[in-house]
Amino acid sequence: MDADYSPRCRWAALMLIAAAAALRLLYLAWNCPLELAPDEAQYWDWSRQLDWSYLSKGPLVAWLIRASCACFGDTMLAVRLPAVVCGTLLLAGLHTLTLQVYRSDRLALAVTSLALTLPIVAAGAALMTIDAPFTCAWMWALVFAHRALFRPRWWAWPSAGLCVLLGVLAKHTMVLFVPSLALFLVTAPVLRPLLARPGFWIMTALGALGGVPILAWNAANDWVTLKHTGIHAGLDDEVTLHWLGPLVYLGAQFAILLGVWFVVWARAVWEHRPTREPRLELRLLWWMSVPTVAFFGLFSLLNGGGEANWPLAGYLSGMALAAGWLRDQWRHADAWRRRMALANLAAGAALGVLVTFIMHAPIHVQPVLLSIAGPASEAEPMPIRRVDLTSRLRGWRHLAAQVDRARADMRAHGIEPVLAAERWTQAGELGFYCDGQPKMHCLGLLLGDRATQYDLWRPNPVADASALRGRTFLLVGLDLERLEFAFDAMETPRTVEYRENGETIAAWSIAIGHGYRGNASADARFGKVESSFPPRWPKE
């Protein structure tokens, strides 16, 4: 490929990446409307009890959050700061990979610019989930693997291995990196001898070290991660095929890539399929993209579609491949096709910017979202939650304030309540936002929910009922009446609503349970009581 060296474009890309990082920090530090997501709050709770692994995920997300909070305090900004760093490094890695493959500063700048319009990229750089360090690790493993293959340096293979190691500690999906790269080498006769040389195996061995703490922790905890992952993937005791799962999966991928970019990616991987593409560097991008997306597509038969973000890593090299395909199409298209292509790209970028803006400032477009959601009904009391996913990131401070008022009232009457939530989502949020960031328990197992990390920490109300028997609980959830059997008596739950512009965005129940008895027979039901117990709900 002809080199297209442009110092201005390179500096423009660096400045763009730096500006995006600065704007994200400013957004998070200055009156950010989005509170911690339930996943973020849970990972922060994990970070208070550092371990070699956790029930559903590797330990890296908790380690990064604890390192940040140790430096800047247990604040929302500190929890999300590692996501900003990882997102910035991700963009830098995408720019570097594109530059290495195409040797074009202009194309690398274009890829970086378009990536900033993707809502999934913006979300990953602002929300501290496992995808932030995972995609960052995958991206730089790609950069170093490309360097090792096409411009060999002694440090490239070990560097790729360290990135794989970190990726495994972040998310188990990172293990797909090595077989994907091996498939590329197997199908490239010129490079196939590298499979017998030390570099590839040094990378593999270093990456495998990332699984050592996870496996050791699981061996000591009855392999709970394998069981959890199996259930999540649809590999439980009763395997059921969901024939519409692949369609649901493709629909989700189409949606997160805003339609336009999914079509561009699909066209690019078809045009550059290995049986047709002679350039090895572009074959590498193909093999590091398609197998990952296809892998989760196959699993959609078992899990009904899975989560939309599961194949995200496959689109990292896919973005570079798609950008090169677009450039080639542009070069060989006539004026009419160029205008059409430019209009489609502009529409895709504009849609991405609009969705990203809505994600970051949903209150400004709430009237439009409410009109789309339709009126509230008995079956759908909060219809906005169907169209505004960020509604799940608002209202937690309000709920925590109500819980704190109830705690203070109970303490005034000499009672120190045990704080428990119906689900892990509420437990993590209240642990973060309640005064003093108290220890929270989760009672989900009593209601038949799957196990969570809260069920592994001891003592807990489910596994160690005798340690808390007879205690008074302050309960938070959505349907607390289902927990009546676990108490001698429960006061009538009180509903807490969070409203914006007069519309209910979220609602929970709070109740006081007296005389905890644990996992009693589900047949033993106790009715609500008008107790003479002193603490009453504080008035609004």
Order of alpha helices (4+ residues) and beta strands (2+ residues): alpha-alpha-alpha-alpha-alpha-alpha-alpha-alpha-alpha-alpha-alpha-alpha-alpha-alpha-alpha-alpha-alpha-alpha-alpha-alpha-alpha-beta-alpha-beta-alpha-beta-beta-beta-beta
